[in-house]
Amino acid sequence: MKLNKKSGAFAGLFALAAVGGTLAYFNQTAAITNPFATKSYAAEVVEHFNPADGEDWKPGAEVEKMVGAKNTGDYPVLVRIRMDEEWSRGDAEPFKTISSVGNDNKTLKAFNNVTEAGGFYTAHQKDITDGIVPTTLNANDGDDTVVHKALTVDTTDWMDGGDGYWYWNGIIEAGKTTDALMTSVRLASNTDFGKYEKIRGYYTLSASDAGNAEDGNGVKALNEDGTVNIKFDVDSYLKKTSQDWTIISGTDEEAIKKAEKEAAKEAKENNGYFFRKSEQNITEAQGYANAEYDLTIHTQFIQATKDAVASEWKTAPEAITGLAGLE
């Protein structure tokens, strides 16, 4: 019996424990806000250039074009610049393109390969009179640029990176502006402005028509003494009488002279009056004539940190990667 009583007591304790259930632990959530704020990275290209100055660009002419960079943000930045140039006509695809950035240093050289000597600027071109603009560069028997860019790498903190970029050799603090990388552009004096063919025209006014011939303005062909009136406008006379010049064209000067001489001899034998005109017209091989030139400036800014340089400017020279002050 005693044994049974103990068993009953343990059984009651076990039941109480089961009813008591889960133990509760103290727990509370607290939060605090840590304020952070960012400022801005911002920059802009600084340029002084009047497009009107380039509307009638002649060989040898210089046009002011100043290019630099300004940090308009709140943090220090680094900057580098590359350039592309294109020649085109109307809406057609560019017929000549040169970039400062390429697969090798040949393109960088070609981009500014204009030689100056005594104020005369000379560009390398395969042929300066054939009116043809090769798409290849000098290194491949073609044309390099015909535009000299007055860069300031020798007089300012801009440096040639050797990779087609020009780097500002320093950190640009907020609100600061670099010196100008370029101050002007000049069209080479020997720029190929197309191939021209000589055009000669002649007209023989017969002796029978000469006495009564008048041009479109009423000016007679002959003076009272039978000599030719210098004021007689042959063009307007031919238009009035529905006639035209006999044209001789081509590049063979001797052949043109021979044809003119034979026509003049025939006019003399028939007592006629011989008139001639001479002009040069550009052929379809226009070279750089009647074209538009576009120089595009690509300016790249990055934050002034070693990680940014290592990630974004892998070809940067040591002078840039080792700049003092980079974080």
Backbone hydrogen bonds in HBPLUS format (Angstrom, degrees):
<---DONOR---> <-ACCEPTOR-->    atom                        ^
c    i                          cat <-CA-CA->   ^        H-A-AA   ^      H-
h    n   atom  resd res      DA  || num        DHA   H-A  angle D-A-AA Bond
n    s   type  num  typ     dist DA aas  dist angle  dist       angle   num
A0004-ASN N   A0001-MET O   2.94 MM   3  4.97 115.5  2.37  94.2 110.7     1
A0005-LYS N   A0001-MET O   2.92 MM   4  6.31 148.6  2.02 153.4 162.2     2
A0006-LYS N   A0002-LYS O   3.16 MM   4  6.51 159.1  2.20 152.7 156.7     3
A0007-SER N   A0003-LEU O   3.16 MM   4  6.39 159.6  2.20 145.9 151.7     4
A0008-GLY N   A0004-ASN O   3.05 MM   4  6.32 150.0  2.14 142.5 150.0     5
A0009-ALA N   A0005-LYS O   3.06 MM   4  6.42 149.1  2.16 147.0 155.0     6
A0010-PHE N   A0006-LYS O   3.13 MM   4  6.45 164.6  2.15 159.8 161.4     7
A0011-ALA N   A0007-SER O   3.08 MM   4  6.25 151.2  2.17 143.2 151.6     8
A0012-GLY N   A0008-GLY O   3.08 MM   4  6.32 146.6  2.19 142.7 150.6     9
A0013-LEU N   A0009-ALA O   3.11 MM   4  6.43 151.5  2.20 146.9 154.4    10
A0014-PHE N   A0010-PHE O   3.04 MM   4  6.23 157.4  2.10 148.5 153.9    11
A0015-ALA N   A0011-ALA O   3.20 MM   4  6.38 152.2  2.28 140.8 147.7    12
A0016-LEU N   A0012-GLY O   3.07 MM   4  6.31 149.7  2.16 142.9 150.8    13
A0017-ALA N   A0013-LEU O   3.02 MM   4  6.30 157.0  2.07 147.8 153.7    14
A0018-ALA N   A0014-PHE O   3.11 MM   4  6.37 153.3  2.18 143.2 150.1    15
A0019-VAL N   A0015-ALA O   3.06 MM   4  6.31 149.3  2.16 142.6 150.7    16
A0020-GLY N   A0016-LEU O   2.92 MM   4  6.15 152.6  1.99 149.9 157.5    17
A0074-ASP N   A0040-SER O   2.82 MM  34  5.52 177.7  1.82 159.1 158.3    18
A0072-THR N   A0042-ALA O   2.93 MM  30  5.14 125.1  2.24 114.9 127.0    19
A0073-GLY N   A0042-ALA O   2.83 MM  31  4.15 111.1  2.31 145.0 125.8    20
A0044-GLU N   A0070-LYS O   2.94 MM  26  5.39 153.5  2.01 151.6 158.9    21
A0070-LYS N   A0044-GLU O   2.91 MM  26  5.39 160.5  1.95 160.4 164.3    22
A0046-VAL N   A0068-GLY O   2.93 MM  22  4.82 172.1  1.94 117.7 119.6    23
A0068-GLY N   A0046-VAL O   2.68 MM  22  4.82 151.0  1.76 149.6 154.5    24
A0048-HIS N   A0066-MET O   2.80 MM  18  4.94 149.7  1.89 137.5 145.6    25
A0066-MET N   A0048-HIS O   2.97 MM  18  4.94 163.4  2.00 139.9 142.1    26
A0053-ASP N   A0050-ASN O   2.80 MM   3  5.58 154.7  1.86 126.7 133.8    27
A0054-GLY N   A0051-PRO O   3.05 MM   3  5.52 152.3  2.13 111.0 118.9    28
A0055-GLU N   A0052-ALA O   3.42 MM   3  5.40 172.9  2.42 107.5 108.0    29
A0061-ALA N   A0058-LYS O   2.92 MM   3  5.40 161.8  1.96 139.2 141.8    30
A0060-GLY N   A0187-LEU O   2.59 MM 127  5.21 150.5  1.67 134.4 144.9    31
A0187-LEU N   A0061-ALA O   3.16 MM 126  5.81 153.8  2.23 158.1 157.1    32
A0063-VAL N   A0185-VAL O   2.81 MM 122  5.46 167.4  1.82 166.2 170.3    33
A0185-VAL N   A0063-VAL O   2.93 MM 122  5.46 157.7  1.98 154.3 160.7    34
A0065-LYS N   A0183-THR O   2.96 MM 118  5.20 158.7  2.01 111.9 117.6    35
A0067-VAL N   A0182-MET O   3.05 MM 115  5.39 145.0  2.18 141.9 148.0    36
A0181-LEU N   A0067-VAL O   2.61 MM 114  5.65 154.3  1.68 167.4 174.6    37
A0178-THR N   A0069-ALA O   2.83 MM 109  5.51 165.9  1.85 167.1 171.8    38
A0071-ASN N   A0176-LYS O   2.92 MM 105  5.61 167.9  1.94 171.8 172.0    39
A0175-GLY N   A0071-ASN O   2.75 MM 104  5.25 140.8  1.91 141.8 152.3    40
A0304-ALA N   A0076-PRO O   3.38 MM 228  5.73 155.7  2.44 129.9 125.4    41
A0077-VAL N   A0172-ILE O   3.08 MM  95  5.35 157.2  2.14 138.9 144.5    42
A0172-ILE N   A0077-VAL O   2.88 MM  95  5.35 168.6  1.90 168.8 165.8    43
A0078-LEU N   A0302-ILE O   2.82 MM 224  5.40 156.8  1.87 157.4 164.8    44
A0302-ILE N   A0078-LEU O   3.07 MM 224  5.40 152.2  2.15 138.3 145.1    45
A0168-TRP N   A0079-VAL O   3.16 MM  89  5.88 173.5  2.16 157.3 156.2    46
A0080-ARG N   A0300-GLN O   3.00 MM 220  5.43 148.6  2.10 148.1 157.8    47
A0300-GLN N   A0080-ARG O   2.89 MM 220  5.43 174.2  1.89 168.2 170.2    48
A0081-ILE N   A0166-TRP O   2.84 MM  85  5.18 151.7  1.92 141.1 150.4    49
A0166-TRP N   A0081-ILE O   2.78 MM  85  5.18 153.6  1.85 146.2 155.3    50
A0082-ARG N   A0298-HIS O   2.92 MM 216  5.21 156.9  1.97 147.0 154.6    51
A0298-HIS N   A0082-ARG O   2.85 MM 216  5.21 171.7  1.85 160.8 160.1    52
A0100-SER N   A0083-MET O   2.90 MM  17  5.57 166.4  1.92 171.2 167.9    53
A0084-ASP N   A0296-THR O   3.03 MM 212  5.16 152.9  2.10 142.1 150.1    54
A0296-THR N   A0084-ASP O   2.76 MM 212  5.16 162.1  1.79 162.0 165.7    55
A0085-GLU N   A0098-ILE O   2.90 MM  13  5.45 158.7  1.95 154.2 161.4    56
A0098-ILE N   A0085-GLU O   3.08 MM  13  5.45 158.0  2.13 145.5 152.0    57
A0086-GLU N   A0294-ASP O   2.89 MM 208  5.20 148.4  1.99 145.2 154.7    58
A0294-ASP N   A0086-GLU O   2.91 MM 208  5.20 162.8  1.94 151.5 156.9    59
A0087-TRP N   A0096-LYS O   2.88 MM   9  5.17 149.3  1.97 151.0 157.5    60
A0095-PHE N   A0087-TRP O   2.82 MM   8  5.89 138.5  1.99 147.9 161.5    61
A0088-SER N   A0292-GLU O   3.02 MM 204  5.36 154.2  2.09 146.7 154.6    62
A0292-GLU N   A0088-SER O   2.78 MM 204  5.36 167.8  1.80 159.6 163.7    63
A0092-ALA N   A0089-ARG O   3.19 MM   3  5.88 152.4  2.27 143.1 143.3    64
A0109-LYS N   A0105-ASN O   3.17 MM   4  6.35 161.0  2.21 146.0 150.7    65
A0110-ALA N   A0106-LYS O   2.92 MM   4  6.10 159.0  1.96 147.1 153.4    66
A0111-PHE N   A0107-THR O   3.00 MM   4  6.10 136.6  2.19 140.5 151.0    67
A0112-ASN N   A0109-LYS O   3.26 MM   3  5.83 150.7  2.35 111.4 118.2    68
A0145-THR N   A0110-ALA O   3.05 MM  35  5.98 165.9  2.07 154.5 156.0    69
A0115-THR N   A0122-THR O   2.73 MM   7  5.06 153.9  1.79 158.8 151.8    70
A0122-THR N   A0115-THR O   2.73 MM   7  5.06 163.9  1.76 151.3 155.5    71
A0117-ALA N   A0120-PHE O   3.00 MM   3  5.29 152.4  2.08 138.8 147.5    72
A0120-PHE N   A0117-ALA O   3.10 MM   3  5.29 159.6  2.15 108.0 114.3    73
A0189-SER N   A0121-TYR O   2.85 MM  68  5.58 144.3  1.98 145.2 155.2    74
A0144-ASP N   A0124-HIS O   3.12 MM  20  5.71 168.8  2.14 153.4 156.5    75
A0287-GLY N   A0131-GLY O   2.86 MM 156  3.99 136.4  2.05 127.4 113.9    76
A0143-ASP N   A0136-THR O   3.14 MM   7  6.42 125.3  2.45 149.2 138.4    77
A0140-ASN N   A0137-LEU O   2.73 MM   3  5.34 149.4  1.82 117.9 128.0    78
A0142-GLY N   A0137-LEU O   2.79 MM   5  4.36 133.1  2.01 111.1 115.0    79
A0141-ASP N   A0138-ASN O   2.99 MM   3  4.86 146.7  2.11 119.6 112.9    80
A0188-ALA N   A0146-VAL O   2.82 MM  42  5.33 172.3  1.82 165.8 163.5    81
A0148-HIS N   A0186-ARG O   2.78 MM  38  5.04 161.9  1.81 158.2 156.5    82
A0186-ARG N   A0148-HIS O   2.87 MM  38  5.04 149.2  1.97 141.6 150.8    83
A0151-LEU N   A0149-LYS O   2.93 MM   2  5.77 118.2  2.32 114.3  97.3    84
A0150-ALA N   A0184-SER O   2.92 MM  34  5.30 172.7  1.93 154.2 155.9    85
A0183-THR N   A0150-ALA O   3.03 MM  33  5.66 156.2  2.08 151.0 156.5    86
A0152-THR N   A0181-LEU O   2.90 MM  29  5.37 143.3  2.03 147.7 149.0    87
A0155-THR N   A0152-THR O   2.99 MM   3  5.37 154.5  2.06 113.3 121.2    88
A0156-THR N   A0152-THR O   3.01 MM   4  5.87 131.0  2.26 166.5 174.7    89
A0169-ASN N   A0157-ASP O   2.89 MM  12  5.36 166.6  1.90 146.7 150.9    90
A0159-MET N   A0167-TYR O   2.82 MM   8  5.28 152.4  1.89 147.5 157.0    91
A0167-TYR N   A0159-MET O   2.87 MM   8  5.28 149.6  1.96 156.2 158.3    92
A0161-GLY N   A0165-TYR O   2.96 MM   4  5.57 161.2  2.00 157.6 161.4    93
A0170-GLY N   A0168-TRP O   2.81 MM   2  5.68 136.5  1.99 108.8  94.9    94
A0176-LYS N   A0173-GLU O   3.07 MM   3  5.61 160.3  2.11 141.3 141.1    95
A0191-THR N   A0188-ALA O   3.29 MM   3  5.44 157.1  2.35 114.3 112.8    96
A0288-TYR N   A0192-ASP O   2.86 MM  96  6.08 168.0  1.88 160.6 163.7    97
A0195-LYS N   A0285-ALA O   2.84 MM  90  5.69 160.6  1.88 174.5 175.7    98
A0283-THR N   A0195-LYS O   2.82 MM  88  5.80 166.8  1.84 175.0 171.5    99
A0197-GLU N   A0281-ASN O   2.91 MM  84  5.64 161.4  1.95 162.1 158.9   100
A0281-ASN N   A0197-GLU O   3.09 MM  84  5.64 160.4  2.13 158.5 158.0   101
A0250-GLY N   A0198-LYS O   3.24 MM  52  5.83 136.6  2.44 153.1 164.0   102
A0199-ILE N   A0279-GLU O   2.75 MM  80  5.32 172.5  1.76 167.6 164.9   103
A0279-GLU N   A0199-ILE O   2.91 MM  80  5.32 155.1  1.98 154.6 162.2   104
A0200-ARG N   A0248-ILE O   2.77 MM  48  5.09 179.4  1.77 161.8 161.7   105
A0248-ILE N   A0200-ARG O   2.64 MM  48  5.09 164.4  1.67 162.2 163.3   106
A0201-GLY N   A0277-LYS O   2.91 MM  76  5.10 163.2  1.93 142.1 144.5   107
A0277-LYS N   A0201-GLY O   2.74 MM  76  5.10 150.9  1.82 145.9 150.4   108
A0202-TYR N   A0246-THR O   2.98 MM  44  5.30 148.2  2.08 135.6 144.9   109
A0246-THR N   A0202-TYR O   2.92 MM  44  5.30 171.1  1.93 152.7 155.4   110
A0203-TYR N   A0275-PHE O   2.80 MM  72  5.17 152.6  1.88 143.0 146.5   111
A0275-PHE N   A0203-TYR O   2.82 MM  72  5.17 164.3  1.85 158.2 163.1   112
A0205-LEU N   A0273-TYR O   2.76 MM  68  4.94 162.2  1.79 150.9 150.7   113
A0273-TYR N   A0205-LEU O   2.78 MM  68  4.94 161.7  1.81 141.3 147.7   114
A0209-ASP N   A0206-SER O   3.19 MM   3  5.36 130.6  2.45  99.3 111.6   115
A0210-ALA N   A0206-SER O   3.00 MM   4  6.04 142.1  2.15 150.4 161.3   116
A0213-ALA N   A0210-ALA O   3.32 MM   3  5.11 153.5  2.39  98.6 106.3   117
A0221-ALA N   A0213-ALA O   2.94 MM   8  5.51 147.2  2.05 149.5 146.7   118
A0215-ASP N   A0219-VAL O   2.88 MM   4  5.40 158.4  1.92 144.5 148.0   119
A0218-GLY N   A0215-ASP O   3.00 MM   3  5.32 166.1  2.02 117.7 119.7   120
A0229-ASN N   A0221-ALA O   2.84 MM   8  5.45 175.0  1.84 139.3 140.4   121
A0223-ASN N   A0227-THR O   2.69 MM   4  5.37 165.8  1.71 162.6 167.8   122
A0226-GLY N   A0223-ASN O   2.95 MM   3  5.32 162.2  1.98 117.2 120.1   123
A0232-PHE N   A0229-ASN O   3.00 MM   3  5.45 165.3  2.02 117.1 121.7   124
A0237-TYR N   A0233-ASP O   3.07 MM   4  6.31 150.4  2.17 147.1 156.2   125
A0238-LEU N   A0234-VAL O   2.88 MM   4  6.09 163.7  1.90 159.1 162.2   126
A0239-LYS N   A0235-ASP O   3.03 MM   4  6.26 155.5  2.09 145.6 152.7   127
A0240-LYS N   A0236-SER O   2.93 MM   4  6.03 153.8  2.00 139.6 146.9   128
A0241-THR N   A0237-TYR O   2.95 MM   4  6.17 147.9  2.06 148.3 156.7   129
A0243-GLN N   A0238-LEU O   2.73 MM   5  4.65 169.7  1.74 145.9 147.0   130
A0242-SER N   A0239-LYS O   3.30 MM   3  5.03 163.7  2.33  98.8 102.6   131
A0256-ILE N   A0252-ASP O   3.17 MM   4  6.48 154.3  2.24 150.4 157.8   132
A0257-LYS N   A0253-GLU O   3.02 MM   4  6.26 162.9  2.05 151.5 155.6   133
A0258-LYS N   A0254-GLU O   3.03 MM   4  6.20 155.9  2.09 146.5 152.9   134
A0259-ALA N   A0255-ALA O   3.12 MM   4  6.33 159.9  2.16 145.9 150.3   135
A0260-GLU N   A0256-ILE O   3.03 MM   4  6.27 161.6  2.07 152.5 157.6   136
A0261-LYS N   A0257-LYS O   2.93 MM   4  6.07 160.4  1.97 148.6 154.1   137
A0262-GLU N   A0258-LYS O   3.09 MM   4  6.30 158.6  2.14 149.5 154.1   138
A0263-ALA N   A0259-ALA O   3.15 MM   4  6.36 158.3  2.20 145.5 151.1   139
A0264-ALA N   A0260-GLU O   2.91 MM   4  6.13 157.0  1.96 153.1 159.8   140
A0265-LYS N   A0261-LYS O   2.97 MM   4  6.11 153.8  2.04 145.2 152.2   141
A0266-GLU N   A0262-GLU O   3.10 MM   4  6.31 155.7  2.16 143.5 149.4   142
A0267-ALA N   A0263-ALA O   3.08 MM   4  6.32 154.3  2.15 144.0 150.6   143
A0268-LYS N   A0264-ALA O   3.06 MM   4  6.31 156.3  2.11 147.8 153.5   144
A0269-GLU N   A0265-LYS O   3.06 MM   4  6.31 157.3  2.11 147.6 153.5   145
A0270-ASN N   A0266-GLU O   3.18 MM   4  6.41 137.1  2.38 140.4 151.0   146
A0270-ASN N   A0267-ALA O   3.23 MM   3  5.22 131.0  2.48  94.0 106.6   147
A0272-GLY N   A0267-ALA O   2.74 MM   5  4.80 156.0  1.80 158.1 152.2   148
A0271-ASN N   A0268-LYS O   3.10 MM   3  4.96 164.2  2.12 106.1 108.5   149
A0286-GLN N   A0284-GLU O   3.06 MM   2  5.58 117.2  2.47 110.1  93.4   150
A0289-ALA N   A0286-GLN O   2.98 MM   3  5.50 159.9  2.02 143.9 143.3   151
A0305-THR N   A0303-GLN O   2.86 MM   2  5.80 132.0  2.09 110.8  95.8   152
A0309-VAL N   A0305-THR O   3.16 MM   4  6.46 162.1  2.19 151.2 155.6   153
A0310-ALA N   A0306-LYS O   2.90 MM   4  6.10 166.5  1.92 154.8 158.6   154
A0311-SER N   A0307-ASP O   2.94 MM   4  6.04 146.1  2.06 143.8 152.8   155
A0312-GLU N   A0308-ALA O   2.83 MM   4  5.81 170.1  1.84 154.5 157.6   156
A0313-TRP N   A0309-VAL O   2.89 MM   4  4.97 147.7  2.00 128.9 138.8   157
A0316-ALA N   A0313-TRP O   3.11 MM   3  5.35 167.0  2.13 113.5 116.7   158
A0320-ILE N   A0317-PRO O   3.00 MM   3  5.63 144.9  2.12 114.9 123.8   159
A0321-THR N   A0317-PRO O   3.18 MM   4  6.57 166.5  2.20 153.6 156.6   160
A0322-GLY N   A0318-GLU O   2.89 MM   4  5.74 146.3  2.01 146.9 153.6   161
A0323-LEU N   A0320-ILE O   3.14 MM   3  5.21 165.4  2.16 114.6 113.6   162
A0326-LEU N   A0323-LEU O   3.45 MM   3  6.11 162.7  2.48 132.6 132.1   163
